[in-house]
């Protein structure tokens, strides 16, 4: 039986690529919520900006954690 398609290389990079979809969606939701709250109540933009950056940092930390784990668990 012949091989039709072979996957060579690190499969963890494919896993990270799929895992990066979640943080990408999360960043979009965080910024969309900030824009909507600022449009509804412009005087609270300074207060909600802090929460926007906090949410952004937490979501991006998950993406960076996934990147680090992709390198940790790759097979030699």
C-alpha positions, 0 to 999 in steps of 0.5 A, a space after each residue: 500500500 502506498 502513502 498518499 500524503 505524509 505529514 512531516 515536521 512538528 504536529 505541535 505547530 498545527 495544534 498551536 495554530 488551531 489553538 490560536 483561534 480561541 485567543 484571536 476570537 477573545 481579543 476581538 470580543 474584548 475590543 468590541 465590548 470596549 468600543 461598544 461601551 465607549 460609544 454608549 457612554 463616552 465619559 466612562 472611556 478612561 475607566 473602561 480602558 483599564 479593563 480593556 487592557 486587562 482583558 487583552 493581557 489575560 487573553 494574550 497570556 493564554 496564546 503565549 502559554 499555548 505557544 510555549 507548550 507547543 515547544 515543550 511538548 514537541 517530539 524530537 
